[in-house]
Amino acid sequence: MTTPTDRPTPDLALLTGRTRLPAELANASGMKKLDWIFNHPDPAAWVQELAPQELYYWIRDIGKGDAYSLIELADREQKRALVDI
């Protein structure tokens, strides 16, 4: 029996259909992915381009406790949709 922590981390680029993610993020930790977002030239714009489901996968991958700063960058519609997911 597998527990939620035993499941492999999904490749966000494959799940979201985005090919612009650097290869080093494929197996990176959630914090490394968060660092990548905040080192992006415009992190807020990048986050706000995500579909709500994509944002959910990023939050899940980064970890709810560490993803608050990511959620702060989301727009109102994304936040509303996250409540529904």
Steps between C-alpha positions, in 0.01 A plus 500: 500500500635842413447805712472851355865562583604183314361621168756630253504873443336574165698681234327839497610575145326185377188552710457861396619470142766764559831443334665817625594350835871435531605135499658533844153555650374159392633330814564807711371551850202723558721771648726498194191546284384786721844661473479465120168686496630783718812531287285536189510855357129550584383234745152650549430508127630144462277372781197688369541333159443160662162333482360438849568127467861571409537727802352226715765254377777750576362559850467129561852436374657783699304418813212689653711636783758650265267611222337800669730740319398336173130534584554870572602545135182338370219715371151505649354249254781252562451528877126453463554192283749354752229506763283292266770244416 
